[in-house]
Amino acid sequence: MVDCTEFMDRVRWIKTAGEVDLLIKGADILDEAYLEVFPQVREGDTEREVHSRIVQSCIQRGADWVHGILNSSRNTVAYGGEGDMEFRKGDIIRNDYVSYYHGYPGHQSRTVIVGQPTGEQKRIYQDVRDIYRSTIDQCRAGVKGSAVYEFAANQFREHGYEGRIALAGHSVGPWWHQQEPYLVANCPYELEEGMVLALEPHIGYWHLQDMVLVTKDSPRLLSARFNTDEMLIAG
């Protein structure tokens, strides 16, 4: 008996053109659901209500299966499930969903605020967005996954943010949204052309996430339906 886990990881992490097309479709379904549901969130809506609308919207658009989390920034129990906490003006809607299409995941997170953001919230979002986008730009063939993680961690420190990023991102695969390589401090693998990565360097509830394809040139954004230049404003 021989353990071939690493061998199978390597087989899975290079995507065919057909797999990339399915990942794009999964991403489009999720972003379209976000664009339908989030602008309609109002003060007084609960986490549970908004979560159910996102799942329903993805299923109606052709998703096979949907899972994820959605919480108010006032909810300090991340990934603890959606409850009856009501959104208030000024809340950030933390979200992290996976929507599968023919087994392939769309996997994005978007920063949404209920009501108009303050100047400080705008500043933080711009910092996080710029760190996030510069981290994506590091994802080129031949770069070690650990180097991508260290770049993102250093960027947050240099911008004065306390806390530790859990990971900078991970590969995606059929029927499970996380697989090697994981972009963490001890990742030994070099990125290769054909990998699809979900990039999500973040601290706290300022969570952005997109899927990108590693190419021979710059990384290609696969989840492009949602414009992340500014926070989406709900309410």
C-alpha positions in Angstrom: 0.0 0.0 0.0 1.4 3.4 -1.0 0.0 6.8 0.1 -0.8 8.7 -3.1 -2.5 11.7 -1.5 0.1 14.2 -2.7 0.1 12.6 -6.2 -3.7 13.0 -6.5 -3.4 16.6 -5.2 -1.0 17.4 -8.0 -3.4 15.8 -10.5 -6.3 17.8 -9.3 -4.7 21.2 -9.0 -4.1 21.7 -12.8 -7.5 22.5 -14.4 -8.5 21.7 -18.0 -10.2 24.4 -20.1 -13.5 22.6 -19.6 -13.1 22.8 -15.8 -12.3 26.5 -16.0 -15.5 27.1 -17.9 -17.5 25.3 -15.2 -15.7 27.3 -12.4 -16.6 30.5 -14.2 -20.3 29.4 -14.4 -20.3 28.6 -10.7 -18.8 32.0 -9.9 -21.3 33.8 -12.1 -24.2 32.1 -10.4 -22.9 33.2 -7.0 -22.1 36.8 -8.0 -25.5 37.1 -9.6 -27.2 35.9 -6.4 -25.1 38.4 -4.4 -26.1 41.2 -6.8 -29.8 40.3 -6.5 -30.0 39.8 -2.8 -27.5 42.2 -1.1 -28.9 45.5 -2.5 -32.3 44.6 -1.1 -31.1 44.0 2.5 -32.8 46.4 4.9 -32.2 47.4 8.5 -34.2 44.8 10.6 -33.5 41.9 8.2 -32.0 38.9 10.1 -28.9 36.9 9.2 -31.1 33.8 8.8 -33.4 35.6 6.3 -30.6 37.0 4.1 -28.7 33.7 4.1 -31.8 31.8 2.9 -32.3 34.4 0.1 -28.8 33.8 -1.2 -29.1 30.0 -1.1 -32.5 30.2 -2.9 -31.2 32.6 -5.5 -28.2 30.3 -6.3 -30.4 27.2 -6.6 -32.9 29.1 -8.9 -30.0 30.0 -11.1 -28.9 26.4 -11.5 -26.6 25.6 -8.6 -26.5 22.0 -7.5 -25.7 22.8 -3.9 -24.9 25.9 -1.9 -23.3 26.4 1.5 -21.7 29.3 3.3 -21.9 31.8 6.2 -23.4 35.2 6.6 -23.1 37.4 9.7 -23.3 40.9 10.9 -20.0 42.5 11.9 -21.5 42.8 15.4 -21.7 39.1 15.6 -18.3 38.0 17.1 -18.9 34.3 16.5 -17.6 33.9 13.0 -18.8 30.7 11.2 -21.2 30.0 14.0 -24.3 29.8 11.9 -26.9 32.4 10.9 -29.3 33.4 13.6 -31.9 36.0 14.4 -29.5 38.9 14.8 -30.9 41.9 12.9 -28.8 44.0 10.7 -28.4 47.7 11.6 -27.2 50.7 9.7 -23.4 50.7 9.7 -23.1 46.9 9.9 -20.7 45.1 7.5 -22.3 41.9 6.1 -19.6 39.3 6.4 -20.2 36.5 3.8 -18.3 33.5 2.5 -20.3 31.2 0.2 -19.7 28.3 -2.2 -22.1 27.6 -5.1 -21.5 24.4 -7.1 -22.4 24.0 -10.7 -22.0 20.5 -12.1 -19.7 19.9 -9.1 -17.5 22.9 -9.6 -17.5 25.8 -7.1 -18.0 29.4 -7.4 -16.4 30.7 -4.2 -16.4 34.4 -3.5 -16.8 36.8 -0.6 -17.9 40.4 -1.0 -17.8 43.4 1.5 -21.3 44.8 1.9 -22.5 47.6 4.2 -26.0 48.4 5.4 -26.5 52.2 4.8 -23.9 54.7 3.9 -20.3 54.0 5.0 -18.4 56.3 7.2 -15.1 57.9 6.1 -13.2 55.5 8.3 -15.0 52.5 6.8 -14.3 53.7 3.3 -10.6 54.1 4.2 -10.3 50.6 5.7 -12.1 49.1 2.7 -9.7 50.8 0.3 -6.7 49.5 2.3 -8.0 46.0 2.4 -9.0 46.1 -1.3 -5.5 47.3 -2.4 -3.7 44.7 -0.2 -6.0 42.0 -1.6 -5.5 43.0 -5.3 -1.7 43.3 -4.8 -1.7 39.8 -3.3 -3.6 38.4 -6.3 -0.9 39.9 -8.5 1.7 37.8 -6.7 0.0 34.6 -8.0 2.3 33.7 -10.9 3.8 30.5 -12.0 7.0 29.6 -10.1 6.1 31.6 -7.0 5.9 29.6 -3.8 2.6 29.5 -1.9 4.3 30.5 1.3 5.7 33.7 -0.5 2.2 34.8 -1.4 1.1 34.3 2.2 4.1 36.3 3.6 3.5 39.1 1.1 -0.1 39.5 2.3 0.8 39.2 6.0 3.5 41.8 5.6 1.1 44.2 3.7 -1.4 44.1 6.6 1.3 44.7 9.1 2.8 47.6 7.1 -0.7 49.2 6.9 -1.0 49.0 10.7 -3.6 46.2 11.0 -3.3 43.9 14.0 -4.2 40.3 13.9 -3.1 37.4 11.8 -4.4 36.2 8.4 -5.3 32.5 8.6 -4.4 31.9 5.0 -4.0 34.0 1.8 -6.0 31.5 -0.3 -6.3 27.9 -1.5 -6.9 25.9 -4.6 -10.4 24.8 -5.5 -11.7 21.5 -6.7 -14.8 19.6 -7.7 -17.3 18.8 -4.9 -15.0 20.4 -2.3 -14.0 24.0 -2.4 -10.6 23.7 -0.7 -7.7 21.6 -1.8 -3.9 21.9 -2.1 -2.1 24.1 -2.4 -3.1 26.1 0.6 -1.4 29.5 0.6 -0.1 29.5 4.2 3.2 30.2 5.9 4.6 26.7 5.4 3.3 25.9 1.9 6.1 24.1 0.1 4.5 24.2 -3.4 5.2 26.5 -6.3 2.2 27.8 -8.2 1.8 26.3 -11.6 0.1 27.5 -14.8 -3.4 26.0 -14.8 -4.1 26.3 -11.1 -7.3 28.0 -10.0 -6.9 29.7 -6.6 -9.5 31.3 -4.3 -7.7 34.3 -2.9 -8.9 35.6 0.5 -6.3 37.4 2.6 -8.3 39.2 5.2 -8.5 40.2 8.9 -11.8 40.1 10.7 -15.0 40.8 8.7 -13.3 42.8 5.9 -13.5 39.8 3.7 -12.9 39.8 -0.1 -12.5 36.7 -2.1 -12.2 35.9 -5.8 -11.1 33.0 -8.0 -8.1 33.5 -10.3 -6.4 31.3 -12.9 -2.6 31.1 -12.8 -1.4 31.7 -16.4 2.0 32.1 -18.0 1.4 35.9 -17.6 -0.6 37.7 -15.0 -3.4 35.9 -13.1 -6.8 35.9 -14.8 -9.8 36.8 -12.7 -12.6 34.2 -13.1 -15.2 35.8 -10.8 -15.6 39.1 -12.6 -19.4 39.8 -12.4 -19.1 41.8 -9.2 -17.3 45.1 -9.2 -15.2 45.4 -6.0 -13.9 48.9 -6.5 -16.2 50.1 -3.7 -18.2 48.4 -1.0 -21.7 47.5 -2.1 -24.2 49.6 -0.2 -27.4 47.9 1.0 -30.5 49.5 2.6 
